[in-house]
Amino acid sequence: MNEETPVAADAAPKRSGLKSFLYFLKLFVGNFLLFAVLIEIVCLVYINVTDWHSSKPTYHVNYNNFWADINPDFGVWHRPNGHFYHQGGCFSVEYTTNSYGARDVERSLHSANPRTVVLGDSMIEGLGLADQNRLTNILERDTGREYLNFGTSGDFGPLQYALLYKTLAAKFDHDTVVVGVLPDNDFHDMSLEWGKVHHADRYRPYYADDFSIVYTNHVEPQAGEGFWDRVESVLRAYLASYHVGQFLYSSMYWRMAPPYSGYNDFNDVDIARLKRALDDIHATADAHHAKMAVILIPTSNDFVRLKRSGANRLGPVILIWGQEKGVPVKDLLPDMDARSAGNFQTFFLRCDGHWTPRGSKVAAEILEPWLAQLNATPASD
């Protein structure tokens, strides 16, 4: 009997220790959940009562990433027949794609009608805009000519425009190709050095020093469809705190960089890469007996630099390139500035930096007579 007493005495502290651990665990979890709920409520109120400049919950789960590095030739693209809800601080839109992944209506490969292929990034794609307010939709509605939109967001640059045109868009009958160059990020999107820092884990093409094309990482046709991607999709759909966290992270990251104007802050290597990409597009256009044209698209920082110092280095450089190659070039910066009445901010979404419906409309008004003249000129054989 005396030998059993110590065993019972030892068991009591163990049970007591387990109860204490479970108590503190419940206390921790309870407080954590309470804190998380309070943070979510604060974030939800904040993004809805302030002039919020970033994304918001959509309350629709988009399990498949709308922009994913799934194309073996040019990297980021949309999945075919996709549907995506995009909720920003100052816009709420739905995007859909056709059977070949373009954010556009369904188009046939062959057509006897005059058609224009349009290449570019998020400004051409119309990020933040409903379909009817996008540049290509306005041009098609006003002119009766088909404008096939092959633009995409997701850090998409001129090298990728050239690869997309050659491998996909050129398969569609067309007599004109228009390239929308966005200097704000197009130079960075071709730089392998930039990509190693900012897109180290992505499958993307870049120009090497000798202008050969190199790819980073490996294409993943199922990119964005893993377990944690789906978890993130749920968080993005329903939690305001997720969007506040993303905004704070990106704000701290980009605050370290000085205001950048792609129209003015490029170097010789940048311009050489851009010319090489445009040359490649020109060669593909010639092979398909299509005319080529280039438009330069300014962002808010480019207007600021123009107002402060009258600076526009890029416009004359690309105009000279166009004259040498026989390619018409339209620089939207001076024309849009002339129409801004000193308030160019109305051209851009206050929460995002892409075009507002007004910005897209003004750009279309500038381009329509210019494109009409271009399309009236026969293509050279």
N, C-alpha and C positions, 0 to 999 in steps of 0.2 A: 504493500500500500504506500509505503514511504517513497518508493521509487517512481510511482505514477504522478506524484504531486508536482515535481519539477516540469514534467511534460505539459501538464495543464497550464502551468504558470507561463511556460514559453509560448504556448498557442495563443493565449490572450493578447499579448502585445502584437503578435503577427496579425491577428484579426483586427485589432485596433489600428495598426499601421495601414492596412488595406482600406479600411473605412475612411481614414484620413486622406489617403491618396485619391480615392473616388470622390470624396467631398470637394477637395481642391480642384480636381479635374472638372467636376460639374460646375463649380464656381467660375473656373477659367472659361469654359465653353459658354456658359450663360452670359458672362460679361462680354466675351468676344462677340457673340451674336447680337447682344444688345447694342454694343458699340458699332457693329457693322450696319445694323438697321438704322441707327441714328445717322451714321455717315451717309447712307443711301438716301435717307429722307432729306438731309441737308443738301446733298448734291442734286437731287431731283427738284427741290424748290429753287435752288440757285440757277440751274440751267434754264428754268422756265420763267423766271421773273427778271433775269438780267439780260443784257445784250450779249448772249452767249455766242462765241465765235467758233464753235467746233461741232462735232457730231453729237447726235442724241440717240437714245434708244428708239428702235423702230417698232418694237413689240411684234415683230415678225422674224422668225428664225430663218436666216439664210445659211443653210448648212454648207452649200458649195460656195467657195469664194468666187465672187464675180470676176475678179482679176486674179489670175493664177499663172505661174510659170509652166505652162503645159504644152507650148508649141516648140517642137524641136528645132525649128528654123530661126524664130525670132523671140522666143521666150514667152513673155507675158501676153495673154490673150484671154478672151471670154470663152466660157463653155457654150456649146451650141444649145439653142432653145432655152437659154437661161432666163431667170426672173430674179430681180434683186431690188429690195427696198433700201433706199438711201436717205437717211434722216440727218440733215445738218442743222446748224444753229439758225440758219435763215432759209432753209429750203427742205422740201419733202417730196421726193420723186421716186418713181418706179422705173427701172431699166429692164428691157427685154432684149434678147438677141435672136438672130435668125439661125437657120440650120448650119451655117458655117461659122458662127460665133461672132459676127459683126453686130454692133448695136445699130440695127437698121431693119427696114422691112425686108421681106424675102425678095431676092433678086434672081433672075434667071442668068445662067452663064452666057447665053447668046441673045442678042437683041439687035434689031435693025435701027432702033432709035438712037439718037445721039446721047451719049452717057459720059459722065465725068467721074473718075475715081478720085476720092479725096483721102489723103494720108495725113496722119498727125497724131498728137497725143491727146491729153485730157481736154484741151480747148476745142479740138475738132470733134472729139467724142461727145462733148457737151456735158461734162460733169456738173451736177447740180441743176441741170435744166431739163424740163420736160421736152419730149421729142419735138413738139411743135415750135419750141423756142430755140432750137439748135440752128447753127449757121447753115448746115447743109439742107435741113428741112425748109428753112426760109428761102434759100436759093432755088430749091426744086419747086416750091409752091409759086414763087414769083415768076420763074422763067419757063416752067414746063419741061425743063431738061432734067433727066435723072442725075442725082448726085449720090453716088454710092459711098457711104461713110465707112471707112476702115480705120478710124481713130480709136485709140484706147488709152486709158490711164495706166498707172502702175509703173511709172519710171520708164517711159517709152521714148526713144530718141531717134534721130535721123538714120543711123545705121539700121535700126529695126524697121523704120519706114521702108528702106530700100529692100530689106530681106522680105518683108511682108508683101511688098508690091511684086517682087520677082516670083515668089513661091505661091501666092494666093490671089491677090487682087488682080494681077495681070491676066488671070484666067477668064475674067469677065470682059466681054466685049465693051470697049470704050474708045473714045477718040481723044480724050483729054485726061491728064492726071494733074491734080493740084496738090502741092505739098505745103502743109501748114507748119512752118518752123516757129517754135516757141523758144527764143533764146534764153529765157529764164532758167530752163533746166536742160535744154537739148545738148549743150556742150558737156555738161556733167554726165549725161546719160551715155556718152560715147567714151568716157574716160575710164580705163581699167584701173588707174590709181584711185580714182573716186569710188569706183565700184568695190574695190577691196576693202575700203573703209566703211562704206554706207550700205552695201548690198552683198556682204561677204558670203551669206548663206543662200544666195539666189542663183538660178540658172539664167544667165544673160550673155549676149554677145557683145564684144568690144573690139575696137581697132587696136592691134598691136602697133609698135613703133614703125613697122614697115607697111602698115595698112592691111596686113593680113587680118583675118577675123579669128578671134579666140573666144572660147566659151568658158564661163566659170561654172563649176559644179555640174550636176547631171539633171537632165529634164525628168520631171516626175509627172506623168499624165494624171495621177490621182492626187496631186498636190492640193492641200487644203481639206482633205477628206478624212484625216486621221481622228483618233479619239479626242485629243486635246484641241484640235481645230474645231470640232463640234462643241466642246465645252466652251471655247472662246466665242463661238457663234451665239450660244445661249446667253453668255454674259453680255455680249455686245447688243443683243436684242432687248434685254430686259433691265440692265443695271445702269443707272445714271452715273454711279461711282466709277464704273469701268471707263466711261468716256471722259470723265474729269481726270482720271489718272493718266489716260493716254494724252490728253491735252497738256497736262502739267509736264509730263516727260518730254514731249516734243518741244514745248516752249523753252524749257531749260536747255535742251540740246541746241536749238537754232538761235537762241539768244546770244550764244558765243560768237556767231558769225556776223560780220558787218553786212549792211544792206547790199544786196547783189543786184546788179543790172546786167542782164545777159547782152543787152545791146552795146554795152561799153566795157565790161570787165573780162572779156575773152582775151586769150593770148594767141600766138601764131599757130601753136599746135591745135588749139580749139578750132580755129578757122580752117585749117588744113583738113581736119576730120570732117567738118561740115561740107566743105567743097567736094571731098571724096564721096560722101554719101549722096550728095545731089548729083554728082557725075554718074554714079551707079544707077540712080533712078532715071536719069536722062537716057542712059544706054538701054535700059529696059523699055522705056517709052518709045525710043526709036525702033527697037525690035518689033514693037507692036503697032508701029505707024501711028502713034499717038502724040499729040502736043503736050508739052509740060509747062507748068507755071508754078511760081513760088510766091507764097505770101508770108510776110514777117508779122508775128503777133506780139504786141507789147503787153507787159503786165504793169501793175501799179508803180513798181520801182522804176521802170523805164520812163514813165511819165514824170515822176518826181525828178529824175536826173535831167530830163529835157527841160523842165521848168526852171531848175536851179542854174544850169550851166549851158543849156542848149546842146547837150551832148547827144550824139547819135552816131557812133562809130560804125556800127554794123550795116546800117542801111546802104550807104554808098559802096561798101565792100561787096555786098551781094548784088547790088545793081550792076556793078562792073562785071562781076562773074556772069550774070545773066546776059549782058550785052555780048560778051565773048562767046557764050554758048548758044546764043539765039533763044534764050529762055526768058519770057516776061517775068518781072519781079514786081510785086506790090508791097511796099512797106506801109503797114497800117498805122504806124505811130504818128507821123505828121498829119495824116488825114483825120484820124480819130481825135487827135489833139485839137484840130481846127473846129471840130464839131462838138467838142466837150463844153464850150462856153465857160472854160475855167473850172469845170467840175468833173474831172475824169473819173472820180470815185464812183459815179453812178454807173460806170461800165462794168464794175466788178462787184461780186457778192461780198458783202461786208464781213461775212464769217468765213470766207474761203479763199477769195482771190481769183476765182474763175469768172467768166462772163455772166453778167445778169442778162435777162431778156433784152434789156435796152442795149447793152454792149454788143450782143449778138446781132441785134437788128441793125445797129449803126454800121457794124462791120459788113453786113450783107448789103446795105445801101451803097457803101463805098465800092464793094467788089462787083456788084451786078453790071454796071456799064463797062467796067474793065474786062470782066469775063465775057461779056457779049462781044466785045471787040476781038478778044482772043478766039472765041469760037467761030467768029465770022471769017477767020483766016484759015485757008486750007493747010492741012498738015503736009510737011515736006517728006518726000520718000527717001 
